[in-house]
Amino acid sequence: MAVPKRRVSTTRRDKRRSNVWKMDAPQLQRCPDCGEYKLAHRVCTACGKYNGRQVLAVED
């Protein structure tokens, strides 16, 4: 049977359990049409455009 050869130290264990490896928050980019901040590769919620085309009808 596979058995660990040595005990895992508390430092090594705590480094493994830490939250350092998790992903960062998504970065915001400016919409080229209206200038509002939006998520990358998403429709702009302010103007409703994506990739230069009107995708959503936005109420003013």
N, C-alpha and C positions, 0 to 999 in steps of 0.2 A: 504494500500500500504506500501511496505517496504521503510522506510526512515532512513538514518543514524541518530543515536541518538546524536552523537557529531561530530563536525567539525574535519576533519583529519588535524593534525598539518603539518606545512611545512617540518619539519624534517622527520616525518614518510612518507610523500609523496615523498620526495627526496630520501630517502633510498629505497623505492620501485622502483623508476625510475632509480636508479644507475645501473651501469654495473658490480657490484661486483658478482652477481649470475651467470654470464655467464660462459660457459665452458672454460677451459684452452686449450692451443694449444696441439695437440697430441704429445706424447713423442716418441723420436727416440730411436731405439735399434740397436745394432751392428749385422750385418749379420754373422752367425756362419761360413759361407764358405769363404767369401772374406774379412770380417771385416769392410765393409762400413756401414754407418748409413742408416737405412731404417725405414719405418713406421711399426708398429706391425701388424701382420696378413696380410701383403702385400708381393707381389713378390719383390725381391731385383732388383732394376733397374741396378745395376752394373754388377751382375753375372747372373741374370735371374733365380735364384733358389728360391724355396719355399718349406719349410718343407723337405729339403734334396733332392729334385727332381728338375731336369732341366725343367722349365716350358716355359721360353721364350728363343728364340735364340738371343743372344746379339752379336753385331758386335764388334770386338776388334780394 
